Structure formats: structure tokens, C-alpha cells
Amino acid sequence: LSASKEKLRKRMDSRRLYASGSEWYRHLRPGTFAYIRPEKFIIKGIDRRAVVGLLTNETAFNGANCPAILLEHNTGHHNNYLLGILNSRIITSFLRGVCPPKLNGYTRFNATNVNAIPIRSIDLKNQSDKKRHDRIVLLVGQIMSLQEKLSSAKTDLAKASLERQITATDRQIDELVYELYELTPEEIKIVEEATA
């Protein structure tokens, strides 16, 4: 380290020199294991639509540009159910209404507002709720499978076909989430216009 001291002292993050003073060798923003160890939902920080993925145990993330949702307790809901809701048009509409807008229709999905997302909790003992829950879980699994196939598709025709299937499946999830949140046709129209 001593041989590279001058080079290390010049390291900067987005705001300032961080390798100065007596701890010039230190690691930038080391974080805490409390955020690394559990599973977490992570949201793309700036986009036109809420894009949420799931990071497994023992994985790190850049919290500055990708806010994360850590589950404090087991809700009994399958992670795919939560992914379906978090990636739905209704949640994008909600977040675009409360998060800071950026240029060209982009939104800054910040941690404060991501934590305020109204997740619809359901009673899994209720047959109707359980059926809807399981259908969302299945459809989200299908999208994941289709996304995996899309990443390895070789031809434009194959890619276009997979993209159409993803769009159709995503649409089915949105319709289930509209039912889940008991939106009226007028409210659905508002959400779809706001997320077009």
C-alpha cells in the first residue's frame, strides 16, 4: 500500500476525495453486513418504469443508485408475488406520483418513496386471494424463464417472439394486480395513461 500511497490518495467518489487523512488506504463506503446477508428486492434508481429484481442472500448492491427493500419479517407471500406487484403498472404510477421527475419521462426512484409503496397484503387462507397469489407467482416465474431465453436468443425473430410473450405475460400480471387493488375501469385508464 505504501508504494501506491500517492495514487490511492487521489481516489474520489462522486462527491469528494475519500482517501485523504491518516486513513488514506481505507475502503470506500464499506456498508454493513445487515444489508448484505438477507434477501432483498432492489429497484433500478432511475428509469421510466419501476424495475425491481431480487438479490439472494449474501449479495451486495450499490444502494446510492439502487434502493433496496429488506423484508423485516416473513409475510408468507411468495417472492414472485411481491415481484409481480412491485413491477406492476400500478406501482410505477404510484412512484411516478411521489418520486422526483427527471428529464425525458424518467423518474428518480428514491429509497424514501420506495419504502412507502402500498403492498396489498392478502389472506392466503381465503381461496380467492390464494388463487390470485398463486397465479401471479406462476406468471412471474414464466417471465423470468422468458427473460432467460431472451438473453440467449440468437435471431431477431426469436427475440421478437420472446419479447411479445413477455409483454403479454406482463399484461396478465397487471390485470391481476388491478383486481387485487380493486381498481375501477376509470382508475385503470388513469394508471395506464400515466405509465404509457
CNS distance restraints for C-alpha pairs under 8 A (distance, minus, plus):
assign (resid   1 and name CA) (resid   5 and name CA) 6.03 0.50 0.50
assign (resid   1 and name CA) (resid  25 and name CA) 7.15 0.50 0.50
assign (resid   4 and name CA) (resid   8 and name CA) 6.06 0.50 0.50
assign (resid   5 and name CA) (resid   9 and name CA) 6.11 0.50 0.50
assign (resid   5 and name CA) (resid  24 and name CA) 7.46 0.50 0.50
assign (resid   5 and name CA) (resid  25 and name CA) 7.54 0.50 0.50
assign (resid   6 and name CA) (resid  10 and name CA) 6.74 0.50 0.50
assign (resid   7 and name CA) (resid  11 and name CA) 7.19 0.50 0.50
assign (resid   8 and name CA) (resid  19 and name CA) 6.42 0.50 0.50
assign (resid   8 and name CA) (resid  24 and name CA) 6.80 0.50 0.50
assign (resid   8 and name CA) (resid  25 and name CA) 6.69 0.50 0.50
assign (resid   9 and name CA) (resid  17 and name CA) 7.60 0.50 0.50
assign (resid   9 and name CA) (resid  18 and name CA) 7.71 0.50 0.50
assign (resid   9 and name CA) (resid  19 and name CA) 4.75 0.50 0.50
assign (resid   9 and name CA) (resid  20 and name CA) 5.55 0.50 0.50
assign (resid   9 and name CA) (resid  24 and name CA) 5.68 0.50 0.50
assign (resid   9 and name CA) (resid  25 and name CA) 7.68 0.50 0.50
assign (resid  10 and name CA) (resid  17 and name CA) 6.56 0.50 0.50
assign (resid  10 and name CA) (resid  19 and name CA) 6.76 0.50 0.50
assign (resid  10 and name CA) (resid  20 and name CA) 7.97 0.50 0.50
assign (resid  11 and name CA) (resid  17 and name CA) 5.97 0.50 0.50
assign (resid  11 and name CA) (resid  18 and name CA) 6.47 0.50 0.50
assign (resid  11 and name CA) (resid  19 and name CA) 5.94 0.50 0.50
assign (resid  12 and name CA) (resid  16 and name CA) 5.49 0.50 0.50
assign (resid  12 and name CA) (resid  17 and name CA) 4.29 0.50 0.50
assign (resid  12 and name CA) (resid  18 and name CA) 5.61 0.50 0.50
assign (resid  12 and name CA) (resid  19 and name CA) 7.29 0.50 0.50
assign (resid  13 and name CA) (resid  17 and name CA) 6.52 0.50 0.50
assign (resid  13 and name CA) (resid  18 and name CA) 6.70 0.50 0.50
assign (resid  13 and name CA) (resid  28 and name CA) 7.95 0.50 0.50
assign (resid  18 and name CA) (resid  24 and name CA) 7.64 0.50 0.50
assign (resid  18 and name CA) (resid  28 and name CA) 7.13 0.50 0.50
assign (resid  19 and name CA) (resid  23 and name CA) 6.74 0.50 0.50
assign (resid  19 and name CA) (resid  24 and name CA) 4.15 0.50 0.50
assign (resid  19 and name CA) (resid  25 and name CA) 6.33 0.50 0.50
assign (resid  19 and name CA) (resid  26 and name CA) 6.56 0.50 0.50
assign (resid  20 and name CA) (resid  24 and name CA) 4.73 0.50 0.50
assign (resid  31 and name CA) (resid  35 and name CA) 7.73 0.50 0.50
assign (resid  32 and name CA) (resid  36 and name CA) 6.86 0.50 0.50
assign (resid  33 and name CA) (resid  37 and name CA) 5.84 0.50 0.50
assign (resid  34 and name CA) (resid  38 and name CA) 7.29 0.50 0.50
assign (resid  35 and name CA) (resid  60 and name CA) 7.62 0.50 0.50
assign (resid  35 and name CA) (resid  70 and name CA) 7.68 0.50 0.50
assign (resid  36 and name CA) (resid  57 and name CA) 7.08 0.50 0.50
assign (resid  36 and name CA) (resid  58 and name CA) 5.23 0.50 0.50
assign (resid  36 and name CA) (resid  59 and name CA) 5.37 0.50 0.50
assign (resid  36 and name CA) (resid  60 and name CA) 5.15 0.50 0.50
assign (resid  36 and name CA) (resid  61 and name CA) 7.86 0.50 0.50
assign (resid  37 and name CA) (resid  57 and name CA) 5.17 0.50 0.50
assign (resid  37 and name CA) (resid  58 and name CA) 4.30 0.50 0.50
assign (resid  37 and name CA) (resid  59 and name CA) 6.73 0.50 0.50
assign (resid  38 and name CA) (resid  56 and name CA) 7.17 0.50 0.50
assign (resid  38 and name CA) (resid  57 and name CA) 4.83 0.50 0.50
assign (resid  38 and name CA) (resid  58 and name CA) 6.54 0.50 0.50
assign (resid  38 and name CA) (resid  70 and name CA) 7.27 0.50 0.50
assign (resid  39 and name CA) (resid  54 and name CA) 7.15 0.50 0.50
assign (resid  39 and name CA) (resid  55 and name CA) 5.70 0.50 0.50
assign (resid  39 and name CA) (resid  56 and name CA) 4.65 0.50 0.50
assign (resid  39 and name CA) (resid  57 and name CA) 4.67 0.50 0.50
assign (resid  39 and name CA) (resid  58 and name CA) 7.64 0.50 0.50
assign (resid  39 and name CA) (resid  59 and name CA) 7.94 0.50 0.50
assign (resid  39 and name CA) (resid  70 and name CA) 6.92 0.50 0.50
assign (resid  39 and name CA) (resid  71 and name CA) 7.72 0.50 0.50
assign (resid  40 and name CA) (resid  54 and name CA) 5.81 0.50 0.50
assign (resid  40 and name CA) (resid  55 and name CA) 5.33 0.50 0.50
assign (resid  40 and name CA) (resid  56 and name CA) 6.74 0.50 0.50
assign (resid  40 and name CA) (resid  57 and name CA) 7.78 0.50 0.50
assign (resid  40 and name CA) (resid  68 and name CA) 6.21 0.50 0.50
assign (resid  40 and name CA) (resid  69 and name CA) 5.61 0.50 0.50
assign (resid  40 and name CA) (resid  70 and name CA) 4.87 0.50 0.50
assign (resid  40 and name CA) (resid  71 and name CA) 6.92 0.50 0.50
assign (resid  41 and name CA) (resid  52 and name CA) 6.48 0.50 0.50
assign (resid  41 and name CA) (resid  53 and name CA) 5.63 0.50 0.50
assign (resid  41 and name CA) (resid  54 and name CA) 4.53 0.50 0.50
assign (resid  41 and name CA) (resid  55 and name CA) 6.21 0.50 0.50
assign (resid  41 and name CA) (resid  68 and name CA) 5.43 0.50 0.50
assign (resid  41 and name CA) (resid  69 and name CA) 4.98 0.50 0.50
assign (resid  41 and name CA) (resid  70 and name CA) 6.61 0.50 0.50
assign (resid  41 and name CA) (resid  83 and name CA) 8.00 0.50 0.50
assign (resid  42 and name CA) (resid  52 and name CA) 5.51 0.50 0.50
assign (resid  42 and name CA) (resid  53 and name CA) 5.41 0.50 0.50
assign (resid  42 and name CA) (resid  54 and name CA) 6.12 0.50 0.50
assign (resid  42 and name CA) (resid  55 and name CA) 6.98 0.50 0.50
assign (resid  42 and name CA) (resid  66 and name CA) 6.14 0.50 0.50
assign (resid  42 and name CA) (resid  67 and name CA) 5.83 0.50 0.50
assign (resid  42 and name CA) (resid  68 and name CA) 4.22 0.50 0.50
assign (resid  42 and name CA) (resid  69 and name CA) 6.27 0.50 0.50
assign (resid  43 and name CA) (resid  50 and name CA) 6.87 0.50 0.50
assign (resid  43 and name CA) (resid  51 and name CA) 5.62 0.50 0.50
assign (resid  43 and name CA) (resid  52 and name CA) 4.38 0.50 0.50
assign (resid  43 and name CA) (resid  53 and name CA) 6.54 0.50 0.50
assign (resid  43 and name CA) (resid  66 and name CA) 5.35 0.50 0.50
assign (resid  43 and name CA) (resid  67 and name CA) 5.60 0.50 0.50
assign (resid  43 and name CA) (resid  68 and name CA) 6.20 0.50 0.50
assign (resid  43 and name CA) (resid 109 and name CA) 7.52 0.50 0.50
assign (resid  44 and name CA) (resid  50 and name CA) 6.99 0.50 0.50
assign (resid  44 and name CA) (resid  51 and name CA) 5.59 0.50 0.50
assign (resid  44 and name CA) (resid  52 and name CA) 6.53 0.50 0.50
assign (resid  44 and name CA) (resid  65 and name CA) 7.09 0.50 0.50
assign (resid  44 and name CA) (resid  66 and name CA) 5.10 0.50 0.50
assign (resid  44 and name CA) (resid  67 and name CA) 7.31 0.50 0.50
assign (resid  44 and name CA) (resid 109 and name CA) 7.26 0.50 0.50
assign (resid  45 and name CA) (resid  65 and name CA) 4.80 0.50 0.50
assign (resid  45 and name CA) (resid  66 and name CA) 4.65 0.50 0.50
assign (resid  45 and name CA) (resid  67 and name CA) 6.51 0.50 0.50
assign (resid  45 and name CA) (resid 108 and name CA) 5.79 0.50 0.50
assign (resid  45 and name CA) (resid 109 and name CA) 4.96 0.50 0.50
assign (resid  45 and name CA) (resid 110 and name CA) 6.54 0.50 0.50
assign (resid  46 and name CA) (resid  65 and name CA) 7.57 0.50 0.50
assign (resid  46 and name CA) (resid 106 and name CA) 6.45 0.50 0.50
assign (resid  46 and name CA) (resid 107 and name CA) 5.55 0.50 0.50
assign (resid  46 and name CA) (resid 108 and name CA) 4.64 0.50 0.50
assign (resid  46 and name CA) (resid 109 and name CA) 5.93 0.50 0.50
assign (resid  47 and name CA) (resid  51 and name CA) 7.71 0.50 0.50
assign (resid  47 and name CA) (resid 106 and name CA) 5.06 0.50 0.50
assign (resid  47 and name CA) (resid 107 and name CA) 5.63 0.50 0.50
assign (resid  47 and name CA) (resid 108 and name CA) 7.01 0.50 0.50
assign (resid  47 and name CA) (resid 109 and name CA) 7.79 0.50 0.50
assign (resid  48 and name CA) (resid 105 and name CA) 5.98 0.50 0.50
assign (resid  48 and name CA) (resid 106 and name CA) 4.42 0.50 0.50
assign (resid  48 and name CA) (resid 107 and name CA) 5.86 0.50 0.50
assign (resid  49 and name CA) (resid  89 and name CA) 7.84 0.50 0.50
assign (resid  49 and name CA) (resid  92 and name CA) 5.57 0.50 0.50
assign (resid  49 and name CA) (resid 106 and name CA) 7.84 0.50 0.50
assign (resid  49 and name CA) (resid 107 and name CA) 7.74 0.50 0.50
assign (resid  49 and name CA) (resid 195 and name CA) 7.23 0.50 0.50
assign (resid  50 and name CA) (resid  86 and name CA) 7.33 0.50 0.50
assign (resid  50 and name CA) (resid  87 and name CA) 5.83 0.50 0.50
assign (resid  50 and name CA) (resid  88 and name CA) 7.74 0.50 0.50
assign (resid  50 and name CA) (resid  91 and name CA) 7.23 0.50 0.50
assign (resid  50 and name CA) (resid  92 and name CA) 5.07 0.50 0.50
assign (resid  50 and name CA) (resid  95 and name CA) 7.69 0.50 0.50
assign (resid  50 and name CA) (resid 109 and name CA) 7.57 0.50 0.50
assign (resid  51 and name CA) (resid  86 and name CA) 7.80 0.50 0.50
assign (resid  51 and name CA) (resid  87 and name CA) 5.71 0.50 0.50
assign (resid  52 and name CA) (resid  83 and name CA) 6.74 0.50 0.50
assign (resid  52 and name CA) (resid  86 and name CA) 6.40 0.50 0.50
assign (resid  52 and name CA) (resid  87 and name CA) 5.87 0.50 0.50
assign (resid  53 and name CA) (resid  83 and name CA) 7.00 0.50 0.50
assign (resid  54 and name CA) (resid  83 and name CA) 7.77 0.50 0.50
assign (resid  55 and name CA) (resid  59 and name CA) 6.42 0.50 0.50
assign (resid  61 and name CA) (resid  66 and name CA) 7.32 0.50 0.50
assign (resid  62 and name CA) (resid  66 and name CA) 5.89 0.50 0.50
assign (resid  62 and name CA) (resid  67 and name CA) 7.99 0.50 0.50
assign (resid  63 and name CA) (resid  67 and name CA) 5.22 0.50 0.50
assign (resid  63 and name CA) (resid  68 and name CA) 6.86 0.50 0.50
assign (resid  67 and name CA) (resid 109 and name CA) 7.59 0.50 0.50
assign (resid  67 and name CA) (resid 110 and name CA) 6.33 0.50 0.50
assign (resid  67 and name CA) (resid 111 and name CA) 5.06 0.50 0.50
assign (resid  67 and name CA) (resid 114 and name CA) 7.42 0.50 0.50
assign (resid  68 and name CA) (resid 111 and name CA) 7.20 0.50 0.50
assign (resid  69 and name CA) (resid 114 and name CA) 7.72 0.50 0.50
assign (resid  69 and name CA) (resid 115 and name CA) 7.01 0.50 0.50
assign (resid  77 and name CA) (resid  81 and name CA) 6.47 0.50 0.50
assign (resid  77 and name CA) (resid  82 and name CA) 7.22 0.50 0.50
assign (resid  77 and name CA) (resid 133 and name CA) 7.84 0.50 0.50
assign (resid  78 and name CA) (resid  82 and name CA) 6.81 0.50 0.50
assign (resid  78 and name CA) (resid 137 and name CA) 6.89 0.50 0.50
assign (resid  79 and name CA) (resid  83 and name CA) 6.14 0.50 0.50
assign (resid  79 and name CA) (resid 137 and name CA) 7.83 0.50 0.50
assign (resid  80 and name CA) (resid  84 and name CA) 5.99 0.50 0.50
assign (resid  80 and name CA) (resid 136 and name CA) 7.13 0.50 0.50
assign (resid  80 and name CA) (resid 137 and name CA) 4.80 0.50 0.50
assign (resid  80 and name CA) (resid 138 and name CA) 7.87 0.50 0.50
assign (resid  80 and name CA) (resid 140 and name CA) 5.77 0.50 0.50
assign (resid  80 and name CA) (resid 141 and name CA) 6.96 0.50 0.50
assign (resid  81 and name CA) (resid  85 and name CA) 6.47 0.50 0.50
assign (resid  81 and name CA) (resid 133 and name CA) 6.14 0.50 0.50
assign (resid  81 and name CA) (resid 134 and name CA) 7.62 0.50 0.50
assign (resid  81 and name CA) (resid 136 and name CA) 5.58 0.50 0.50
assign (resid  81 and name CA) (resid 137 and name CA) 4.95 0.50 0.50
assign (resid  81 and name CA) (resid 140 and name CA) 7.49 0.50 0.50
assign (resid  82 and name CA) (resid  86 and name CA) 6.03 0.50 0.50
assign (resid  82 and name CA) (resid 119 and name CA) 7.93 0.50 0.50
assign (resid  83 and name CA) (resid  87 and name CA) 5.96 0.50 0.50
assign (resid  83 and name CA) (resid 140 and name CA) 7.33 0.50 0.50
assign (resid  84 and name CA) (resid  88 and name CA) 6.11 0.50 0.50
assign (resid  84 and name CA) (resid 136 and name CA) 6.30 0.50 0.50
assign (resid  84 and name CA) (resid 137 and name CA) 7.40 0.50 0.50
assign (resid  84 and name CA) (resid 140 and name CA) 6.06 0.50 0.50
assign (resid  84 and name CA) (resid 173 and name CA) 6.54 0.50 0.50
assign (resid  84 and name CA) (resid 177 and name CA) 7.92 0.50 0.50
assign (resid  85 and name CA) (resid  91 and name CA) 7.02 0.50 0.50
assign (resid  85 and name CA) (resid 119 and name CA) 7.35 0.50 0.50
assign (resid  85 and name CA) (resid 177 and name CA) 6.44 0.50 0.50
assign (resid  86 and name CA) (resid  91 and name CA) 5.96 0.50 0.50
assign (resid  86 and name CA) (resid  92 and name CA) 7.96 0.50 0.50
assign (resid  87 and name CA) (resid  91 and name CA) 6.83 0.50 0.50
assign (resid  87 and name CA) (resid  92 and name CA) 7.23 0.50 0.50
assign (resid  88 and name CA) (resid  92 and name CA) 6.48 0.50 0.50
assign (resid  88 and name CA) (resid 170 and name CA) 7.95 0.50 0.50
assign (resid  88 and name CA) (resid 173 and name CA) 7.22 0.50 0.50
assign (resid  88 and name CA) (resid 174 and name CA) 5.55 0.50 0.50
assign (resid  88 and name CA) (resid 177 and name CA) 7.15 0.50 0.50
assign (resid  89 and name CA) (resid  93 and name CA) 6.01 0.50 0.50
assign (resid  89 and name CA) (resid 174 and name CA) 6.35 0.50 0.50
assign (resid  89 and name CA) (resid 191 and name CA) 6.77 0.50 0.50
assign (resid  89 and name CA) (resid 192 and name CA) 6.98 0.50 0.50
assign (resid  89 and name CA) (resid 195 and name CA) 6.43 0.50 0.50
assign (resid  90 and name CA) (resid  94 and name CA) 6.19 0.50 0.50
assign (resid  90 and name CA) (resid 174 and name CA) 7.66 0.50 0.50
assign (resid  90 and name CA) (resid 177 and name CA) 7.64 0.50 0.50
assign (resid  90 and name CA) (resid 178 and name CA) 7.38 0.50 0.50
assign (resid  90 and name CA) (resid 191 and name CA) 6.07 0.50 0.50
assign (resid  91 and name CA) (resid  95 and name CA) 6.05 0.50 0.50
assign (resid  91 and name CA) (resid 117 and name CA) 7.13 0.50 0.50
assign (resid  92 and name CA) (resid  96 and name CA) 5.97 0.50 0.50
assign (resid  92 and name CA) (resid 195 and name CA) 6.87 0.50 0.50
assign (resid  93 and name CA) (resid  97 and name CA) 6.28 0.50 0.50
assign (resid  93 and name CA) (resid 191 and name CA) 5.78 0.50 0.50
assign (resid  93 and name CA) (resid 194 and name CA) 6.10 0.50 0.50
assign (resid  93 and name CA) (resid 195 and name CA) 6.07 0.50 0.50
assign (resid  94 and name CA) (resid  98 and name CA) 6.65 0.50 0.50
assign (resid  94 and name CA) (resid 117 and name CA) 7.61 0.50 0.50
assign (resid  95 and name CA) (resid  99 and name CA) 5.56 0.50 0.50
assign (resid  95 and name CA) (resid 109 and name CA) 7.00 0.50 0.50
assign (resid  95 and name CA) (resid 113 and name CA) 6.93 0.50 0.50
assign (resid  95 and name CA) (resid 114 and name CA) 7.26 0.50 0.50
assign (resid  95 and name CA) (resid 117 and name CA) 7.56 0.50 0.50
assign (resid  96 and name CA) (resid 100 and name CA) 7.57 0.50 0.50
assign (resid  96 and name CA) (resid 101 and name CA) 7.25 0.50 0.50
assign (resid  96 and name CA) (resid 107 and name CA) 6.32 0.50 0.50
assign (resid  98 and name CA) (resid 113 and name CA) 6.65 0.50 0.50
assign (resid  99 and name CA) (resid 107 and name CA) 6.59 0.50 0.50
assign (resid  99 and name CA) (resid 108 and name CA) 6.03 0.50 0.50
assign (resid  99 and name CA) (resid 109 and name CA) 5.88 0.50 0.50
assign (resid  99 and name CA) (resid 110 and name CA) 6.72 0.50 0.50
assign (resid  99 and name CA) (resid 113 and name CA) 6.31 0.50 0.50
assign (resid 100 and name CA) (resid 107 and name CA) 6.02 0.50 0.50
assign (resid 100 and name CA) (resid 108 and name CA) 5.43 0.50 0.50
assign (resid 100 and name CA) (resid 109 and name CA) 7.46 0.50 0.50
assign (resid 101 and name CA) (resid 105 and name CA) 7.22 0.50 0.50
assign (resid 101 and name CA) (resid 106 and name CA) 6.22 0.50 0.50
assign (resid 101 and name CA) (resid 107 and name CA) 4.52 0.50 0.50
assign (resid 101 and name CA) (resid 108 and name CA) 6.14 0.50 0.50
assign (resid 102 and name CA) (resid 106 and name CA) 4.93 0.50 0.50
assign (resid 102 and name CA) (resid 107 and name CA) 5.16 0.50 0.50
assign (resid 102 and name CA) (resid 108 and name CA) 6.51 0.50 0.50
assign (resid 109 and name CA) (resid 113 and name CA) 7.09 0.50 0.50
assign (resid 109 and name CA) (resid 114 and name CA) 6.66 0.50 0.50
assign (resid 110 and name CA) (resid 114 and name CA) 6.10 0.50 0.50
assign (resid 111 and name CA) (resid 115 and name CA) 6.09 0.50 0.50
assign (resid 112 and name CA) (resid 116 and name CA) 6.87 0.50 0.50
assign (resid 113 and name CA) (resid 117 and name CA) 6.88 0.50 0.50
assign (resid 120 and name CA) (resid 180 and name CA) 7.25 0.50 0.50
assign (resid 120 and name CA) (resid 181 and name CA) 6.91 0.50 0.50
assign (resid 122 and name CA) (resid 129 and name CA) 6.14 0.50 0.50
assign (resid 122 and name CA) (resid 130 and name CA) 7.94 0.50 0.50
assign (resid 123 and name CA) (resid 129 and name CA) 6.27 0.50 0.50
assign (resid 123 and name CA) (resid 130 and name CA) 7.25 0.50 0.50
assign (resid 124 and name CA) (resid 129 and name CA) 6.00 0.50 0.50
assign (resid 124 and name CA) (resid 130 and name CA) 4.76 0.50 0.50
assign (resid 124 and name CA) (resid 133 and name CA) 7.80 0.50 0.50
assign (resid 125 and name CA) (resid 129 and name CA) 7.70 0.50 0.50
assign (resid 125 and name CA) (resid 130 and name CA) 6.69 0.50 0.50
assign (resid 126 and name CA) (resid 130 and name CA) 6.02 0.50 0.50
assign (resid 127 and name CA) (resid 131 and name CA) 6.06 0.50 0.50
assign (resid 128 and name CA) (resid 132 and name CA) 6.37 0.50 0.50
assign (resid 129 and name CA) (resid 133 and name CA) 6.04 0.50 0.50
assign (resid 130 and name CA) (resid 134 and name CA) 6.05 0.50 0.50
assign (resid 131 and name CA) (resid 135 and name CA) 6.14 0.50 0.50
assign (resid 132 and name CA) (resid 136 and name CA) 6.27 0.50 0.50
assign (resid 132 and name CA) (resid 176 and name CA) 6.92 0.50 0.50
assign (resid 132 and name CA) (resid 180 and name CA) 7.86 0.50 0.50
assign (resid 133 and name CA) (resid 137 and name CA) 6.27 0.50 0.50
assign (resid 134 and name CA) (resid 138 and name CA) 6.16 0.50 0.50
assign (resid 135 and name CA) (resid 139 and name CA) 6.18 0.50 0.50
assign (resid 136 and name CA) (resid 140 and name CA) 6.05 0.50 0.50
assign (resid 136 and name CA) (resid 173 and name CA) 6.06 0.50 0.50
assign (resid 136 and name CA) (resid 176 and name CA) 7.20 0.50 0.50
assign (resid 137 and name CA) (resid 141 and name CA) 6.25 0.50 0.50
assign (resid 138 and name CA) (resid 142 and name CA) 6.30 0.50 0.50
assign (resid 139 and name CA) (resid 143 and name CA) 6.28 0.50 0.50
assign (resid 139 and name CA) (resid 169 and name CA) 6.45 0.50 0.50
assign (resid 139 and name CA) (resid 170 and name CA) 7.87 0.50 0.50
assign (resid 139 and name CA) (resid 172 and name CA) 7.82 0.50 0.50
assign (resid 139 and name CA) (resid 173 and name CA) 6.77 0.50 0.50
assign (resid 140 and name CA) (resid 144 and name CA) 6.29 0.50 0.50
assign (resid 140 and name CA) (resid 173 and name CA) 7.71 0.50 0.50
assign (resid 141 and name CA) (resid 145 and name CA) 6.28 0.50 0.50
assign (resid 142 and name CA) (resid 146 and name CA) 6.11 0.50 0.50
assign (resid 142 and name CA) (resid 169 and name CA) 7.70 0.50 0.50
assign (resid 143 and name CA) (resid 147 and name CA) 5.98 0.50 0.50
assign (resid 143 and name CA) (resid 166 and name CA) 5.82 0.50 0.50
assign (resid 143 and name CA) (resid 169 and name CA) 6.73 0.50 0.50
assign (resid 143 and name CA) (resid 170 and name CA) 7.44 0.50 0.50
assign (resid 144 and name CA) (resid 148 and name CA) 6.23 0.50 0.50
assign (resid 145 and name CA) (resid 149 and name CA) 6.36 0.50 0.50
assign (resid 146 and name CA) (resid 150 and name CA) 6.04 0.50 0.50
assign (resid 146 and name CA) (resid 162 and name CA) 6.37 0.50 0.50
assign (resid 146 and name CA) (resid 165 and name CA) 7.59 0.50 0.50
assign (resid 146 and name CA) (resid 166 and name CA) 6.54 0.50 0.50
assign (resid 147 and name CA) (resid 151 and name CA) 6.27 0.50 0.50
assign (resid 147 and name CA) (resid 162 and name CA) 7.84 0.50 0.50
assign (resid 147 and name CA) (resid 166 and name CA) 7.52 0.50 0.50
assign (resid 148 and name CA) (resid 152 and name CA) 6.86 0.50 0.50
assign (resid 149 and name CA) (resid 153 and name CA) 6.03 0.50 0.50
assign (resid 149 and name CA) (resid 162 and name CA) 7.61 0.50 0.50
assign (resid 150 and name CA) (resid 158 and name CA) 7.88 0.50 0.50
assign (resid 150 and name CA) (resid 159 and name CA) 5.82 0.50 0.50
assign (resid 150 and name CA) (resid 162 and name CA) 6.08 0.50 0.50
assign (resid 150 and name CA) (resid 163 and name CA) 7.44 0.50 0.50
assign (resid 153 and name CA) (resid 158 and name CA) 6.06 0.50 0.50
assign (resid 153 and name CA) (resid 159 and name CA) 5.81 0.50 0.50
assign (resid 154 and name CA) (resid 158 and name CA) 6.95 0.50 0.50
assign (resid 154 and name CA) (resid 159 and name CA) 7.49 0.50 0.50
assign (resid 155 and name CA) (resid 159 and name CA) 6.26 0.50 0.50
assign (resid 156 and name CA) (resid 160 and name CA) 6.02 0.50 0.50
assign (resid 157 and name CA) (resid 161 and name CA) 6.20 0.50 0.50
assign (resid 158 and name CA) (resid 162 and name CA) 6.23 0.50 0.50
assign (resid 159 and name CA) (resid 163 and name CA) 6.06 0.50 0.50
assign (resid 160 and name CA) (resid 164 and name CA) 6.21 0.50 0.50
assign (resid 161 and name CA) (resid 165 and name CA) 6.37 0.50 0.50
assign (resid 162 and name CA) (resid 166 and name CA) 6.16 0.50 0.50
assign (resid 163 and name CA) (resid 167 and name CA) 6.15 0.50 0.50
assign (resid 164 and name CA) (resid 168 and name CA) 6.16 0.50 0.50
assign (resid 165 and name CA) (resid 169 and name CA) 6.10 0.50 0.50
assign (resid 166 and name CA) (resid 170 and name CA) 5.95 0.50 0.50
assign (resid 167 and name CA) (resid 171 and name CA) 6.13 0.50 0.50
assign (resid 168 and name CA) (resid 172 and name CA) 6.45 0.50 0.50
assign (resid 169 and name CA) (resid 173 and name CA) 6.44 0.50 0.50
assign (resid 170 and name CA) (resid 174 and name CA) 6.30 0.50 0.50
assign (resid 171 and name CA) (resid 175 and name CA) 6.29 0.50 0.50
assign (resid 172 and name CA) (resid 176 and name CA) 6.37 0.50 0.50
assign (resid 173 and name CA) (resid 177 and name CA) 6.18 0.50 0.50
assign (resid 174 and name CA) (resid 178 and name CA) 6.11 0.50 0.50
assign (resid 175 and name CA) (resid 179 and name CA) 6.39 0.50 0.50
assign (resid 176 and name CA) (resid 180 and name CA) 6.13 0.50 0.50
assign (resid 177 and name CA) (resid 181 and name CA) 6.18 0.50 0.50
assign (resid 178 and name CA) (resid 182 and name CA) 5.95 0.50 0.50
assign (resid 178 and name CA) (resid 183 and name CA) 5.38 0.50 0.50
assign (resid 178 and name CA) (resid 188 and name CA) 7.09 0.50 0.50
assign (resid 179 and name CA) (resid 183 and name CA) 6.34 0.50 0.50
assign (resid 183 and name CA) (resid 187 and name CA) 5.65 0.50 0.50
assign (resid 183 and name CA) (resid 188 and name CA) 6.11 0.50 0.50
assign (resid 184 and name CA) (resid 188 and name CA) 6.21 0.50 0.50
assign (resid 185 and name CA) (resid 189 and name CA) 6.23 0.50 0.50
assign (resid 186 and name CA) (resid 190 and name CA) 6.45 0.50 0.50
assign (resid 187 and name CA) (resid 191 and name CA) 6.28 0.50 0.50
assign (resid 188 and name CA) (resid 192 and name CA) 6.09 0.50 0.50
assign (resid 189 and name CA) (resid 193 and name CA) 6.05 0.50 0.50
assign (resid 190 and name CA) (resid 194 and name CA) 6.09 0.50 0.50
assign (resid 191 and name CA) (resid 195 and name CA) 6.23 0.50 0.50
assign (resid 192 and name CA) (resid 196 and name CA) 5.85 0.50 0.50
